[in-house]
Amino acid sequence: MELTPEDKAQIKSNFDKCDAALLDKPILASIYDGNWRKDLREKALSAQKHREVTYGAMGYAAPFFEEIGECPRCYQYRLEEGASVLLPKISKREREHIVKRMRGLIPISAEQELLLARGFRLEFGTGAVKAPQGPVNKPRPEFEVHIDDKQIDVEATVLMDSEEVGQLDCITRQLGENFWISCTEVDYVERVKNKIKEKLVKSARDTGLIVVLNQYAKFLHPIDVINLIRRIALEPQILPICDWQYPLAIAYVCQYFIQGVWLNLSVAQRMGISE
């Protein structure tokens, strides 16, 4: 459908709301800086059809998406708080990487890291959240949490192939459709199991580990994923992996909300962490 002058006036109004919402969020305002916002606005206002209009990252466009019920309330405030916890503690290179991802095609993976930092800070205090240690050329967690004499690594990972899904979504929008169908026979249960196993095997094992799995795609159905992850979290033989590779907990996030967290009591007992 072609954009009318009234449509373009509404698009401009939406961008104005998004810009205004950043006035009391200096960190997000620096991430979504003036040049980035200017380019995004110009592209949207030069579009000829509705499907060509994009408001960019959720962290920037949250005020618009909140109004239409596609984003949790206070999303930007949570991101700002998380950024204030995590960004000062990591290296310049790591900060630049997060900023690049937050401006990219699928920014929610970077946004999730900030939300996690906020959550652990609320529970254990700002000082408990530490920058990841170890060589930069080896797998490292998003951050570490130090509680008394215990160290817990926090890993966030994509449950499905976000790059593949992002490309399909982009093509779908260009074609003016609101869905796509995969023509490839894929066992998504095995894909989920392999993704989790890959993450656990690559991660460090000399500390406790919390793995947070974020599903961006709308398949599998969350109910099916919940049942699968519960079994993986509590029954190591399903993957299978060695006992020393097993995480302290696995969490599952879908559609911006935590769907479940499963604590492995045998790992907790081995680490001396109470339930």
N, C-alpha and C positions, 0 to 999 in steps of 0.2 A: 504494500500500500504506500502510495506517494505521501510525503510529508507536506502538510499544509502550513501556511504562515502561523496559524494558531498552534500547531504542533511544535514548531520551532520556538515559539515564545514560551511554551511549556518546558521544552528542553532547557532553554536558557534559565528559566526559573529554577529548575531542578539543580542545575550546576551552581547557581547562586546559593542555594540552600546547603549544598555540599561544601562549598568554599567557606561559608559563614560558620559551619559547624567546627571548622579547624581553628577558629580564632582563639579558643581556650585550650588547644591541644598542640603545644609547640613542637613536640617530637613528631607527631603525625604530619604536621604542617611542613616540617623539614624533609620528611620522607616523600610526601606528595607535594613537591615544591612548585613554585609558580610556573616554571617552564613546562613541567610535566602536565600540570592542570591546564595550562594554556593550549598545549598541543591536543590534549584529549577533548577539550571544549570545541576547538576549531574543527576537528574531525567530525564530531557529532553534529555540529551545526551545518556542516557542508554536506551531510548525508542527504540522499534523495528519498530513501525509503526507511521505514521503521526498523527493519531488521539490520540496518547498517549502523544504528545508533548504539553506542556502548558508553557506560559511565565508568568503565575501568574497574579498579580493585574495590572489593567490598569495604575495605578499611577506609577508603575515600568516599564511596557512594552510599554508605550505610544510612544516612538520613533519608535518601530516596527509597531505598529498599525497605527500610522500617515502615514507611508509609503504606507500602503495598503488601506488607506482611511476609517478606522474604528474608528478613534479617532480625536476629534477636535485639531487643531493646538495649540501649546503653553499650552497644558493641564497640563504638569508637572509644568510649571512656575506658573500657577494659583493655583495649589494645594500647592506649596511651600509658596506662598504669603498668602493663607488662613490659612495654618498651623502656620505661623509666627504671625497671628492675634489671633487665637483661642487657640492653645495649651498652651501658657504661662499663660492664664487666667483661665484655668480649673484645677481641682485637679489632683494629680498624678494618682489616680485610674481611673479618666475619660480619661486621656491621654493614659493610658495603654489599656483601652477598645477600644479607637479609633484605636490605633496601631494594636491590635489584629484583629479588623474588617478589616482594610486595607490590612492585610496579608491573609485574609480568602477567602472563596469560592465566596462570592459576596461582594467585597469591595466597590462597588460604593455608598452604603448607607453612609459609613463613608466619602468617598471622597466628597459626596454632601454637608456634613456639612462644610467641609473646603471651598468649593466653595461659599457657602452661606455667610460664615464669610467674605470672600474676597469681595463679592459683596456689603454687607452692609458697610464694611469699606471704600470702594471706594466712596460710596454715602454719608456717614455720618461721616467718620473719625474713626480712630482706637479706640479712647476713647469711642465712642458710643457703641461698642460691649463689652458686659459684660458677665461674667460667670453666669450660671443659679443659682438662689437662692432657698432656701427651703430644706426640708428634703430629703436625698438621697433615702429614701424608698418610696417616692411618685413621681408621674409623674412630670417631669421637662422638660422645653424646651431644645433645643440644645444650645441656648444662648439667651441673652436678648439684645435689642437695646434701648438705652436711648437717646431721642431727646428732648431737653429742659426739660419740666416737664412730658413728656410722656414716658411710658415704653411699648415696644412691644415685645412679646415673639415670637421666631421663632422656629417652629416645622417642622422637616423633617420626612416623613414617607413613607413606601413602599405601593404602591397602590395595588399590588397583593401580594400573599404569596411567597416571594422571596426564602424561604427555600425549598418550594415544587418545584418551578420552577428550582432552582439550582440543586436539586437532579435529576430531570428529564433531565436537560441538561447534567449532568455528565454521567448518564446512556446512553443517546443518543450517546455521544462521544465514550464511551466504546464499543458500538455496531457498531461504524463506520457509523452512520447515521448523517444527518444534520437537522433533524426535529423530532418532536414527536407529537402524537395526543392523546388528553385526551379522555378516554373512559367514563368519568363521566359527567353526565348531570349537568351543573352548570350555574346558571343565573349570568353572570359576571356583569351585570348592578346592580343587588342587592348586589353583593359582593363589588363593588366599593362604593355604597351608605352606606353599613354597615361599611366598613372600615373607611370612612370619619366620620360617626356618632360616631363610637367608639373612634376615636382620639379626636374629639371635646368634647365629654362628659367627657373624662378622664383628659383633660387639664385644667389648671387653668383658671379662668374666671374673675379675678379682674384686668386684664390688657388686652390690645389689643393683638390679636393673628394673626400671619400669618402662614398658613399651606402650606407646599410645598410637593406636592404629586409626587413621582417618580415612573414611570412605567418601570420596567425592561423587563417584558414579551412583546411579540409582539402582544398580544391580550389584550384587545379589540383594534380595529383600533383607532389610535389617534383622528381621526375626530369624532368618536362616543364618545370618552372620553371627548373631548373638549366640545361638546354640553351638555353632562351630567353634567360636573363640572360647567359650566357656570350657568346652572339652579340651581344647589345646592348652589352656591355662592350667587346668587341673590334672591332666593326664599326659605326662611327658612322652609316653610311648606312642602317641598318635603321630608325631612328626616323622621319625623319632630323632631325638637329640640326647646328648649326654646330660646327666644331672647337673654338672657344673656349668652348663650353658643355659640353664633354665632361668627365666626372669622371676623377680620378686612378685611382679604383677603385670597384667596386660589390661589395657583399657581400650574401649572401642568408641569412636566418635563418628556420628553420621548426621548430616544436615545440621551442623553447628551445635549439636547437643551430645553429651555423654550418654551413651546407651548402656554402659555397664563397665565395672571394674572388677577384675577377679584376682584375688590374692592367693598365691601359692604358699600354704602354711608350712610345708616342708622347707622351702627356701627361707621363709621368715624365721623359723626355728633355728636353722643352721646359722643365720646371721645374728641371732639373738634379738630379733625385732618382735615386739609383742603384736598380737592381732589388733 
